[in-house]
């Protein structure tokens, strides 16, 4: 899954997958020397059309402080 990521890269998962699977992805990323943020989006199609989507972001304090975000 992370084959094309360079060591030290930050991976941002914006899916709404099961939290247990997200934790598994985080552990795999960490093992490969990657940073990982779990950032699901809330609001659905209606929120997207209205411009009111919300991100809920979780990750280590160190990863959360990495700038800039693209």
C-alpha positions in Angstrom: 0.0 0.0 0.0 2.9 2.4 0.7 5.3 1.2 -1.9 5.6 4.6 -3.7 6.1 6.6 -0.5 9.5 8.1 0.3 10.7 7.6 3.9 9.7 10.5 6.0 6.6 11.3 3.9 3.3 12.1 5.6 0.4 10.0 4.6 -3.1 11.5 5.2 -6.0 9.0 5.1 -9.2 10.9 4.4 -11.4 7.8 4.1 -14.0 6.7 6.6 -12.6 3.2 7.1 -13.0 1.2 10.3 -10.8 2.7 13.2 -9.1 -0.7 13.7 -8.0 -0.8 10.1 -6.8 2.8 10.3 -4.7 1.9 13.3 -3.2 -1.0 11.3 -2.4 1.4 8.5 -0.7 3.7 11.0 1.4 0.9 12.3 2.4 -0.2 8.8 3.3 3.4 7.8 5.3 3.9 11.0 7.2 0.6 10.4 8.2 2.0 7.0 9.4 5.3 8.4 6.3 7.2 7.3 4.2 9.7 9.2 0.4 9.0 9.3 -2.6 11.1 9.9 -6.1 9.7 10.1 -8.3 12.5 8.7 -11.8 11.3 7.8 -14.2 13.7 6.2 -17.7 14.4 7.5 -20.6 15.9 5.7 -21.2 13.7 2.7 -22.5 14.9 -0.7 -24.7 17.5 0.9 -21.9 19.0 2.9 -19.6 19.0 -0.2 -22.2 20.9 -2.2 -22.7 23.4 0.7 -19.0 23.8 1.3 -19.4 22.7 4.9 -17.3 19.5 5.0 -15.4 18.9 8.3 -12.1 17.0 8.8 -11.4 15.2 12.1 -7.6 14.7 12.2 -5.8 12.4 14.5 -2.1 11.5 14.7 1.0 12.0 16.8 1.8 15.4 18.1 5.0 15.4 16.0 3.2 14.6 12.8 0.4 17.1 13.4 3.1 19.8 13.7 4.6 19.1 10.3 4.1 22.0 7.9 3.1 22.8 5.2 0.0 20.8 4.4 -0.8 20.3 0.7 
